[in-house]
């Protein structure tokens, strides 16, 4: 399974024209390409499904690609995202973000355990 994490940076969000281009890109591959935003998920091979995610500027979105041609599909989807104002996050960046969250939570736990 291949994964892509990105933040959409286009002012207009992911509207119909680029969403249609994403569908066209996704349909070139046999792999399953699933887009996840918050609690929702949709196939990248369905325009109405993608539009139902309401991806707006600043949204953190994940894509999971699974199948025989997943590596090629990932490259194509990443290319699409770069062309359409999306900031792709590397695994290292995600780990750093999560590490900050963990440090904050550990600090909270230390403060509250001292009070009890």
Buried (B, 14 or more C-beta within 10 A) or exposed (E): EBBBBBBBBBEEBBEEEBBEEBBEBBEEBEBBBBBBBEEEBBEBBBBEBBBEBEBBEEBBBBBBBEBEEBEBBBEBBBEBBEEBBBBBBEEEEBEEEEEEEEEEEEEEEEEEEEEE
